[in-house]
Amino acid sequence: MSTTHVFRLELDTDAQTVELLGTFGSPHWSPILMTKTGSAYEASVDVQEGTVYAYKFRVDGEWVLDSKAATAVGADGIVNSVFEAKKVDEKLESSDVSGDGAGSADEERAEASGN
């Protein structure tokens, strides 16, 4: 299933050109121009749920990793940022507060009092 993900890059300075490149789209590594929104640049990309994507930003011709994402070294030895498009079921599980393993306040008070 396809979904849209917004990639965001915060920059302290203005840039002439900010692009997102990665293994999404066809062909892979085609530049997607990012739009300035306040102090950040954003680009929306259609991704397939359950798929892991490698990507980087290119700021005025210089390659930049996403400091807020995990990284992986490809077969070519190049380090890229990685993003996994979560499946809908995984999104629901991660937001399910009843399944987080935490006890209720009453349970915590009972444990503290020795009951």
Sequence and secondary structure as in RCSB ss.txt:
>XXXX:A:sequence
MSTTHVFRLELDTDAQTVELLGTFGSPHWSPILMTKTGSAYEASVDVQEGTVYAYKFRVDGEWVLDSKAATAVGA
DGIVNSVFEAKKVDEKLESSDVSGDGAGSADEERAEASGN
>XXXX:A:secstr
 EEEEEEEEE SS  S EEEEESSSSSTT  EE EEETTEEEEEEEEETT EEEEEEEETTEEE  TTSEEEE T
TS EEEEEE   HHHHHHHH GGGSS   HHHHHHHHHT 
